[in-house]
C-alpha cells in the first residue's frame, strides 16, 4: 500500500472502531468482520470481496503499533482530507506544509529543495530519508508482510509418532492440507512458511503456526525418542527366567528374554523399536512388573510353603533398616 493512501482512507471507520480502540478489541472486531466478508463465505460476491480487502488493509496497519502511530500522526496532520491532489489553488503540498516553510498569506510561493522535504519527512517519520527503507514512511520502504495465522490440532498417539497428512481450518484462513512430520511431540509448534494471511499490498504472506496436542496411548508412553511400556510377568517367570512376548507400536510382537531373578521394576531394552525422527531412532524400554496372583490353589500353596522353607533365611528389608538408621 502506498503511504499517501493513508491520507485518503479512514481505517478506523472501515473496521467500525473508535480511534482509542484497544489491541484486543481491534483483533476481536477484525476477526468477526473477516469471517463475515471472507470470499469463502461469499462466493461470487464482489462487494464482500472488496470489503474483505478493505478491512484486511485497515487491520494490517492498525494492528502494527509503529504503523498505527505513523498513521495517526499523518491523519492528524492532514485532517483526514486528501493532500496529494494536483491542480487548483490551496491544493497539493502547500496545504499541509505551507506554514512550515514560511509561505506568505498573500499567495506568494516559496521555492523548496529536495532536502527540505527530506528534513520534514525525516523528522516526522523516523529520521530516514524520503523514499528510503530505513525511514518510517511505510510504503516507500516496501510492502507489508501478511500476519501469521495460528491453528491447533489434536492427534492420536500413533499418528503423532508415524506422521500423516491432515486437513486444517486456520482462524481467518482457508482450509489447507498439512503434512505432520513423524515424531511430533505433545505441545510442539509447527511453522509453515507462507501459509498465513496474505499481504494486503502484495508483500510476503505470513506463516501458519500449528500447536499440536497428542492423545495418550493406553499402553505406550513417549520418553524423548524412546517408548516405554509396562510388562507384567509372573513370579515364576521373574524367579526362574523366561522368554516373553512384548507388544510394539507398529504391530508385530517382539521376544524379550527375562533373566532369572529379575526384580520388579527392572527395565529391559529392545533396540530400534522407539520413535524415528530426523534426529535418529529410539528404543523400546520395557519395565518388568512382577504380578502376585490374587488366588493361590491349596496344592500350589503347599509347594509355595515348601519353597519358603527351602530358601535361605534372608530378610529383604535388612538393607532398608540399616539405611534408615
C-alpha positions as CSV (number, residue, x, y, z in Angstrom):
1,X,0.0,0.0,0.0
2,X,1.3,3.4,-0.9
3,X,1.7,5.7,2.1
4,X,-0.2,8.6,0.5
5,X,-3.3,6.4,0.6
6,X,-3.3,6.9,4.4
7,X,-4.5,10.5,3.9
8,X,-7.5,9.3,2.0
9,X,-8.5,6.2,3.9
10,X,-10.2,6.0,7.4
11,X,-9.1,2.7,8.7
12,X,-10.9,3.1,12.0
13,X,-14.2,3.7,10.1
14,X,-13.5,0.7,7.8
15,X,-13.4,-1.5,10.9
16,X,-16.1,0.4,12.7
17,X,-14.0,1.1,15.8
18,X,-13.0,4.2,17.7
19,X,-9.5,5.8,17.5
20,X,-8.7,4.7,21.0
21,X,-9.7,1.0,20.4
22,X,-7.6,-1.4,22.4
23,X,-5.5,-4.1,20.7
24,X,-7.7,-6.9,22.0
25,X,-10.9,-5.2,20.8
26,X,-9.3,-4.4,17.5
27,X,-8.4,-8.1,16.9
28,X,-11.8,-9.3,18.0
29,X,-13.6,-6.9,15.7
30,X,-11.4,-7.8,12.7
31,X,-11.9,-11.5,13.2
32,X,-15.6,-11.0,13.3
33,X,-15.6,-9.0,10.1
34,X,-13.2,-11.3,8.4
35,X,-15.4,-14.2,9.0
36,X,-18.4,-12.3,7.7
37,X,-16.8,-11.0,4.5
38,X,-14.4,-13.7,3.7
39,X,-14.6,-14.8,0.0
40,X,-15.1,-18.4,1.0
41,X,-18.3,-17.4,2.9
42,X,-19.5,-15.2,0.0
43,X,-18.6,-17.0,-3.3
44,X,-19.0,-14.7,-6.3
45,X,-19.9,-11.6,-4.1
46,X,-17.5,-8.9,-5.4
47,X,-18.8,-6.4,-2.8
48,X,-17.9,-8.8,0.0
49,X,-14.5,-9.4,-1.5
50,X,-13.8,-5.7,-1.8
51,X,-14.9,-5.2,1.8
52,X,-12.7,-8.1,3.0
53,X,-9.7,-6.5,1.3
54,X,-10.6,-3.1,2.9
55,X,-10.7,-4.4,6.4
56,X,-7.6,-6.6,5.9
57,X,-5.7,-3.5,4.8
58,X,-7.0,-1.5,7.7
59,X,-6.1,-4.1,10.2
60,X,-2.7,-4.7,8.8
61,X,-1.9,-1.0,9.6
62,X,-3.7,-0.6,12.9
63,X,-2.5,-3.9,14.4
64,X,1.1,-2.8,14.0
65,X,1.9,-0.3,16.8
66,X,4.6,1.5,14.7
67,X,2.4,1.9,11.6
68,X,-0.6,2.9,13.7
69,X,1.3,5.7,15.3
70,X,2.5,6.9,11.9
71,X,-1.0,6.7,10.5
72,X,-2.5,8.7,13.4
73,X,0.2,11.3,13.0
74,X,-0.3,11.6,9.3
75,X,-4.1,11.7,9.6
76,X,-3.9,14.4,12.3
77,X,-1.6,16.4,10.0
78,X,-3.8,16.1,7.0
79,X,-7.1,16.5,8.9
80,X,-8.4,13.4,7.2
81,X,-8.6,15.0,3.7
82,X,-6.7,14.1,0.5
83,X,-3.5,16.1,0.5
84,X,-1.7,15.0,-2.6
85,X,-4.2,16.2,-5.2
86,X,-2.8,18.2,-8.1
87,X,-4.1,21.5,-9.6
88,X,-6.1,24.4,-8.1
89,X,-5.2,26.9,-5.5
90,X,-4.9,25.7,-2.0
91,X,-4.4,22.1,-3.1
92,X,-1.3,19.8,-3.0
93,X,1.6,20.0,-0.6
94,X,1.1,23.7,0.1
95,X,-2.0,23.0,2.2
96,X,-0.1,20.6,4.5
97,X,3.4,22.1,4.5
98,X,2.9,25.8,3.5
99,X,3.0,27.1,7.1
100,X,6.1,25.0,7.9
101,X,8.1,26.6,5.1
102,X,7.0,30.2,5.6
103,X,4.5,30.7,2.8
104,X,3.1,34.2,2.8
105,X,-0.6,34.8,3.2
106,X,-0.7,36.9,0.0
107,X,-0.5,33.9,-2.2
108,X,3.3,34.1,-2.9
109,X,5.2,31.0,-3.5
110,X,8.2,29.7,-1.6
111,X,10.7,27.6,-3.6
112,X,11.8,24.3,-1.9
113,X,14.7,22.0,-2.5
114,X,14.6,18.2,-2.2
115,X,16.5,18.4,1.1
116,X,13.6,20.4,2.6
117,X,11.3,17.5,2.0
118,X,13.8,15.0,3.3
119,X,14.1,17.1,6.5
120,X,10.4,17.3,7.1
121,X,9.7,13.7,6.3
122,X,12.7,12.6,8.3
123,X,11.6,14.4,11.4
124,X,8.0,13.2,11.2
125,X,8.6,9.6,10.2
126,X,11.6,8.2,12.0
127,X,14.7,10.0,10.6
128,X,15.1,8.1,7.3
129,X,15.5,9.9,4.0
130,X,12.5,10.3,1.8
131,X,11.8,7.0,0.0
132,X,14.5,5.1,2.0
133,X,13.6,1.8,3.6
134,X,15.1,2.9,6.9
135,X,12.6,5.8,7.2
136,X,9.3,5.4,9.0
137,X,7.3,6.4,5.9
138,X,5.8,3.0,5.4
139,X,5.0,2.0,1.9
140,X,8.2,3.6,0.4
141,X,10.1,1.1,2.5
142,X,8.4,-1.9,0.9
143,X,5.1,-3.8,1.1
144,X,3.7,-5.1,4.4
145,X,4.2,-8.7,5.4
146,X,1.0,-10.7,6.0
147,X,0.0,-11.6,9.5
148,X,0.8,-15.1,11.0
149,X,-2.2,-17.4,11.5
150,X,-2.5,-19.9,14.3
151,X,-4.2,-23.3,14.4
152,X,-4.4,-26.2,16.8
153,X,-4.8,-29.9,16.1
154,X,-5.2,-33.0,18.3
155,X,-3.5,-36.2,17.0
156,X,-3.8,-39.7,18.2
157,X,-0.6,-41.2,19.6
158,X,0.2,-43.4,16.6
159,X,-0.4,-40.6,14.1
160,X,2.0,-38.3,16.0
161,X,4.7,-41.0,16.0
162,X,4.3,-42.0,12.4
163,X,3.3,-38.7,10.8
164,X,0.4,-38.1,8.5
165,X,-1.3,-35.5,6.2
166,X,-4.3,-33.8,7.9
167,X,-6.8,-31.1,6.9
168,X,-6.9,-27.9,9.0
169,X,-9.1,-24.8,9.1
170,X,-6.9,-21.9,10.4
171,X,-8.7,-18.9,12.1
172,X,-9.4,-16.4,9.3
173,X,-7.9,-18.6,6.6
174,X,-8.8,-21.2,4.0
175,X,-8.7,-24.9,4.8
176,X,-5.4,-26.5,3.9
177,X,-3.7,-29.9,3.9
178,X,-0.8,-30.1,6.3
179,X,1.9,-32.8,6.4
180,X,2.6,-33.7,10.1
181,X,6.2,-34.9,10.4
182,X,6.9,-38.2,12.1
183,X,7.8,-38.0,15.7
184,X,5.9,-34.7,16.5
185,X,5.6,-34.3,20.3
186,X,2.8,-33.1,22.5
187,X,2.8,-29.2,22.8
188,X,5.2,-28.9,19.8
189,X,4.6,-26.0,17.4
190,X,5.0,-26.4,13.6
191,X,5.6,-23.3,11.5
192,X,4.5,-23.5,7.8
193,X,6.2,-20.6,5.9
194,X,3.9,-18.6,3.6
195,X,0.7,-20.4,4.7
196,X,-0.6,-17.5,6.8
197,X,-2.6,-14.4,5.9
198,X,-1.8,-12.8,2.5
199,X,-0.2,-9.3,2.5
200,X,-2.7,-6.5,1.9
201,X,-0.4,-4.8,-0.5
202,X,1.4,-7.6,-2.5
203,X,4.1,-8.4,0.1
204,X,5.2,-11.7,1.6
205,X,2.5,-13.8,3.1
206,X,2.6,-14.6,6.9
207,X,3.2,-18.1,8.3
208,X,0.8,-20.7,9.8
209,X,1.8,-21.8,13.3
210,X,0.2,-25.1,14.4
211,X,0.2,-26.2,18.0
212,X,0.0,-30.0,18.4
213,X,-1.8,-31.9,21.2
214,X,-1.2,-35.6,21.3
215,X,-3.7,-38.0,22.9
216,X,-2.3,-40.6,25.5
217,X,-1.9,-44.2,24.4
218,X,-3.4,-46.9,26.6
219,X,-0.1,-48.9,26.6
220,X,2.8,-46.8,25.4
221,X,4.3,-43.6,26.8
222,X,6.9,-41.4,25.0
223,X,10.2,-40.6,26.6
224,X,12.2,-38.5,24.1
225,X,12.9,-40.8,21.2
226,X,12.2,-43.9,23.4
227,X,8.9,-45.6,24.0
228,X,8.1,-47.0,27.4
229,X,5.8,-50.0,28.2
230,X,5.0,-51.8,31.4
231,X,5.2,-55.6,31.1
232,X,3.7,-57.9,33.7
233,X,5.5,-61.2,34.5
234,X,4.6,-64.0,36.8
235,X,6.5,-64.8,40.0
236,X,7.9,-67.9,38.4
237,X,9.0,-66.1,35.2
238,X,10.8,-63.4,37.2
239,X,12.4,-66.0,39.5
240,X,13.3,-68.8,37.1
241,X,13.7,-66.6,34.0
242,X,11.7,-66.8,30.8
243,X,11.3,-65.6,27.2
244,X,8.2,-63.5,26.8
245,X,6.4,-61.6,24.0
246,X,6.1,-57.8,24.2
247,X,3.9,-55.5,22.0
248,X,5.4,-52.8,19.8
249,X,3.7,-49.6,18.5
250,X,4.0,-50.7,14.9
251,X,2.2,-54.0,15.5
252,X,4.5,-57.1,15.5
253,X,5.3,-58.7,18.8
254,X,9.0,-59.0,19.8
255,X,10.5,-61.7,22.0
256,X,12.2,-60.5,25.2
257,X,14.4,-62.6,27.4
258,X,13.8,-62.1,31.1
259,X,16.9,-63.3,33.1
260,X,16.4,-65.4,36.2
261,X,16.0,-63.5,39.5
262,X,14.7,-60.4,37.7
263,X,13.3,-57.9,40.2
264,X,10.1,-55.9,39.7
265,X,10.9,-52.5,38.2
266,X,13.9,-53.6,36.1
267,X,14.0,-52.0,32.6
268,X,14.7,-54.2,29.6
269,X,15.7,-52.5,26.3
270,X,14.6,-53.5,22.8
271,X,16.9,-51.7,20.3
272,X,15.4,-49.7,17.5
273,X,11.7,-50.0,18.3
274,X,11.1,-46.5,19.5
275,X,10.4,-43.2,17.8
276,X,12.0,-42.4,14.4
277,X,12.8,-38.8,13.5
278,X,15.4,-36.9,11.6
279,X,17.5,-36.9,14.8
280,X,17.6,-40.7,15.0
281,X,15.6,-43.7,16.2
282,X,14.9,-44.6,19.9
283,X,14.4,-47.9,21.7
284,X,11.5,-49.6,23.4
285,X,12.0,-49.7,27.2
286,X,10.1,-52.5,28.8
287,X,9.6,-52.2,32.6
288,X,9.1,-55.5,34.3
289,X,6.4,-55.8,37.0
290,X,6.0,-59.0,39.0
291,X,2.4,-59.9,39.3
292,X,1.2,-61.6,42.5
293,X,-1.7,-64.0,41.9
294,X,-5.0,-63.0,43.6
295,X,-5.9,-66.6,44.4
296,X,-3.5,-69.5,45.2
297,X,-4.9,-73.0,45.0
298,X,-4.3,-75.3,48.0
299,X,-1.8,-77.5,46.2
300,X,0.2,-74.6,44.9
301,X,0.1,-73.1,48.4
302,X,1.8,-76.2,49.8
303,X,4.5,-76.0,47.2
304,X,5.0,-72.3,47.9
305,X,5.4,-73.0,51.7
306,X,7.9,-75.8,50.9
307,X,9.7,-73.3,48.7
308,X,9.8,-70.8,51.5
309,X,11.3,-73.3,53.9
310,X,13.9,-74.3,51.4
311,X,15.1,-70.8,50.8
312,X,17.9,-69.3,52.9
313,X,16.8,-67.3,55.9
314,X,17.1,-63.8,54.5
315,X,15.2,-60.6,55.3
316,X,15.0,-58.4,52.1
317,X,14.3,-55.4,54.4
318,X,17.7,-55.6,56.3
319,X,19.4,-53.1,54.0
320,X,16.4,-50.7,54.2
321,X,16.5,-50.8,58.0
322,X,20.3,-50.2,58.0
323,X,20.0,-47.1,55.7
324,X,17.1,-45.7,57.7
325,X,19.4,-45.6,60.7
